[in-house]
Amino acid sequence: MIELLAERFNYIIVIILMMTGLYAVVATGNLVKRLVGLSLFQTSVFLLYITIGKVSGGQPPILPEYSESYGGSNAGETAMAAASPAAEAAEGAVSQGEALQNTAEAIYSNPLPHVLILTAIVVGVATLAVGLALVVRIRETYGTIEDEALNQADYAAENARRSA
Amino acid sequence: MEFLASLMPLPLAVHAPAIIVVTPLLMAAIAALMPNGRLGWVVTLVSTVFTGLLALSLIVDVQSAGVIFYAMGGWAPPAGIEFRIDALNAVLLLVIAALGLLSVIYALPSVADEIAEGRQALFYSAFLVCFAGLVGVAITGDAFNMFVFLEISSISTYVMVGMGADKDRRALTAAYNYLVLGTIGATFFVIGVGFLYMATGTLNMAGMASRLPDLSDSRVVQAAFAFIIVGLGLKAAMFPLHLWLPNAYAYAPNFVTSFLATTATKVAFYTLVRFLFDVFWPEAPFVAISFFWVFAILGIIGMVVASVQAVFQDDARRLLAFSSVAQVGYMMLGLGIGTAAGVSAGMLHLVNHAMMKGALFMALGAFAVRFGIRRISDLNGFGQTMPLTSAAFTIAGLSLIGVPMTVGFWSKWYLGVAALENGWWWAVAALILSSLIALAYIGRMLAAIWMAEPPHDKTGGIAHARAPWLMLGPLWVLAIANIWFFFQPDFLISLTNAAAEAAFSGVTR
C-alpha cells in the first residue's frame, strides 16, 4: 500500500492541494481568501499536467547539439550516456538532420503539457487579476469584503427601498 | 447566398475559420483605443458585420462540403490545433453571429444610458473579446483550445457583468460570484481534458474519439467524463449548478444580459453535446447511464423548480433569468432523451430560446432606457405608454410559453414527440406542467403591462414614449422571427436535424 502511494506521491500532493483550494473557496467568507483558494485549486491542476509530461529518465526536449553548448545539466548527462552518437554529432560537423535523428533515440520528457500549462497560467493570472479588481471595487462601494456583511448591506438597502 | 460567398476573395475564403476568430480579437484592441463610446460602437459594429458575413459563408460551405477542416498555422493535427466545422457547430455559429449582430445594433442607446461615458469604449472592447471567445469555442476541434476560448469569453463576461455597477452595486458581487463559480467550472473541465490526454495521448477531439472506445473500462476515462460534465454543466447553468446565473443576468447591463442569455449558455450546451456524442460515444455504459440519471432527471427538476422560483420574483430580469434556467432544463431533457430526435429537439429549442429570450430581455432594456424600471410592479400600464415595445414583449412572452402561432410551440412539440418515442410520458407531463408555470410568470408580467392602469403624471395625462429606433429594430426582428418560423419551420428543423445527425455520426473523418 505504502509502495503504491510512494510511486504516485505527485498525485497525492495534487489531490491534497486541489481539495485544500476547493475547501478554502467554500469555507471562507472573505473574498480575497476565496481567491487565494481558487488560485491554489488552479495551481494543483498545473502540477497534474506537469506530472503527465514527465517521462522517467527523460531529458529536456532540446536538440543534443544545443544542450551541449548550454553546458549540459544533470539530466543532460545521463541522457548523453544513453545516446552516445549525440556526443559525436556535437564534435564533428554533422548536419542538423542527423542530429534530429539522434534525438529520436534519446528519451525526453513530453513538452506539450508544459506548453499547455503556460497557457493555463496566463488564464489563471487573468482570472485572478479580474477577481482582485472586482474585490477592490466591492471594497470601495460597500466598505467590506466579508460575504456576510455584503449580504446584510444588500438586504438593508432593499428593505429601505421597499419601505420608501 | 452562394453568389455572395463566391464574391469573397480567395485567401479570405480559405482562411475564414481563422479570420473569424482573429478579427474580433484584433478589433477589441482598436475599440479600446477609441476616444468615445460612439466610435467604439462603430468599430464593434463593423467587426460583427464582417464576422457575420464570414460565418454565413462558412455555413454555406458546410452545407455543400459537409465538414470543413482548418489546420491552424498550417500545423496538421495531432501536432497543431485544428478548427473543425460541421452541421452541429454551424447552427451555433449562426446563432452567435445573428444574435451578436442584433445585440450590437441594440447596444448603442442602451450602453450610452447605462455605462459611464469614459468607459464605453473599453466596454465594447470587452464585448468583442467575449464574442471572439464564443466563436472560438464554437468552431475549435481541439479540447484544450476549447478551454482557452471558454476562458477568454468568460473572463470578459465577468468584466461586462461587473460594469453594471454604475446602475446597481449588486452587479459587483454578482460578477464576483460568477467569476468564482465559472473558474471552478473551467478548472473541472481542464482536469477532465487532462485525464483524457493521459488516456489517449492527444488533445484533438477527433483523435480522442477514435481512441476512446478501446478504453471504455478505464477509470481514468470515466473520471474524465465526470469532471467534464460537471465543468461544462456549470458553464451551461444546468440545474443545480445554476446559482451564478440569476444575479449575473439581473444586475448586468441590459445589453450584456440579452447577449449572454442568447449565446453564452448556448455555447456551453453545444460543448456538452460535442463531448457526450462525439468525443465520448452514446453507447458507452457510463454515458448511457448519464442520459437518464443526470440529464433527463436534472433537466426535469430544473425546468419545474426554476419555473416555480421565477413566479415569485419581484425583479423583472431576475424572473426571466430563472426562466432561462428552466429553459436550459428543456435542452438538457432533449439531450437526456439520447436519440437523434431528442438532440434535434434540444438544438431547436436552443435556437428558439435565443430568439425569444433575446426579444424579452431587449424589451426590458427598452423599458429601462425610457423609464429606468426594474421591478414587475413598475411595468404597470406599459401597454399604453410604450405600445410598440410592449407588443414585441408580448409576442416573445407567448413564444416562451409555447403558444401555437409562435416558434416556442415547435420546441415543445418536437421535445414531446421525441420523449414519447422513448415512452417517457412523465417527461411530457413535466413539459406541460412547466409550460403552465411559465404561463403564470409571463402572465403576471403581461397582466401588469396590459391590464393595470399606467401611472398618471401631474396633469392627469399618460406619459407616452417610444424606444430609440436602434433598439426597436432588433427587438422587432426577433419578435417577427418568433412568428415567421412558426409558419416556415422547415429551415430551422432541417438545420437542427443535420446538427443531430452530425452529432451522432461523430468527429472521426
Interface residues (C-beta under 8 A of the other chain):
Chain A: L22 V25 L31 R34 L35 L38 F41 Q42 V45 L48 Y49 I52 L112 P113 L116 T119 A120 V123 A126 T127 V130 G131 L134 V135 R137 I138 T141 Y142 L150 D154
Chain B: F144 F147 V148 E151 I155 Y158 V159 G162 A165 R169 R170 L172 T173 A175 Y176 L179 V180 T183 I184 A186 T187 V190 I191 G194 Y197 M198 L203
